Amino acid sequence: MRRTLPLFPSLCVGTLVLAGACVQFPEIEAAESADVARAAYPDLVPIETLLAGTPARATPEMRGAVESRADALRRRAAGLDGPVIDDATRARLDRGIDRDIGDP
């Protein structure tokens, strides 16, 4: 005997997948400035033109700000490197909860 999947559940799953693809992303739209809607559509150029352009590079003026931010992030990460739970709390957790609940 040949078994086939029922058609209705397959259609329901397919419909849900397609409906999920139509969802709006408000956080993306909220990030747009008002000028985006009024901006002209950019010119389409061949990919070779884009690849031949000069790659973006950090300027020497940016170096100090980037390095200081990196140092600040490293210090912040080092501060998070310690234990999350202090020794007294860890000992209490290791003992477990010892309560007399009583008879039900």
Salt bridges, closest charged atoms under 4 A:
ASP35 OD1 - ARG38 NH2 2.64
GLU67 OE2 - ARG63 NE 2.97
ASP71 OD1 - ARG74 NH1 3.05
